[in-house]
């Protein structure tokens, strides 16, 4: 590869890296806004809050049952 072609290729790659960095930066900003909007949207929803509380109770009951299982049932699967 000639020095001229190499310099052109490096310039193309540098431009592409610049574009990719902008894409990554842009997607991070939008991603953060997405989850924040979702949280804000449902923050005052009493029905959803009661559903989440019931789900947490069920999950805690599952954890309690898992801790109470006999030791022989837990272990490696074949």
C-alpha positions in Angstrom: 0.0 0.0 0.0 1.4 3.4 -1.0 1.8 6.1 1.7 -0.9 8.1 0.0 -3.4 5.2 0.1 -2.4 4.5 3.7 -3.0 8.1 4.7 -6.4 8.1 3.0 -7.4 4.8 4.7 -6.3 6.2 8.1 -8.4 9.3 7.4 -11.4 7.2 6.6 -11.0 5.1 9.7 -10.6 8.1 11.9 -13.9 9.6 10.4 -15.7 6.3 11.1 -14.4 6.2 14.7 -15.7 9.7 15.2 -19.1 8.7 13.8 -19.3 5.6 16.0 -18.4 7.6 19.1 -21.2 10.1 18.4 -23.6 7.1 18.0 -22.6 5.6 21.3 -22.9 8.9 23.1 -26.3 9.6 21.5 -27.7 6.2 22.4 -26.5 6.5 26.0 -28.3 9.8 26.4 -31.5 8.4 24.9 -31.3 5.2 26.9 -31.1 7.1 30.2 -34.1 9.2 29.3 -36.2 6.1 28.3 -36.0 4.4 31.7 -36.5 7.7 33.5 -39.6 8.4 31.5 -41.0 4.9 32.4 -40.3 5.5 36.1 -41.9 8.9 36.0 -44.9 7.6 34.1 -45.8 5.0 36.7 -44.5 6.7 39.8 -48.0 7.8 41.0 -49.9 4.8 39.7 -51.5 3.3 42.8 -52.7 0.1 41.0 -49.2 -0.6 39.8 -47.7 0.1 43.2 -50.1 -2.5 44.8 -49.2 -5.0 42.1 -45.5 -4.5 42.8 -46.0 -4.9 46.5 -47.9 -8.2 46.0 -45.1 -9.3 43.7 -42.5 -8.5 46.3 -44.5 -10.5 48.9 -44.7 -13.5 46.5 -40.9 -13.3 45.8 -40.1 -13.2 49.4 -42.3 -16.2 50.1 -40.4 -18.0 47.3 -37.1 -17.1 48.9 -38.3 -18.4 52.2 -39.5 -21.7 50.7 -36.1 -22.1 48.9 -34.2 -21.6 52.2 -36.4 -24.2 53.9 -35.9 -27.0 51.3 -34.0 -30.0 52.6 -30.3 -29.9 51.8 -30.5 -33.2 49.8 -32.7 -31.6 47.2 -30.3 -28.8 46.4 -27.1 -29.6 44.6 -25.6 -30.4 41.3 -27.7 -31.4 38.3 -26.5 -34.1 36.0 
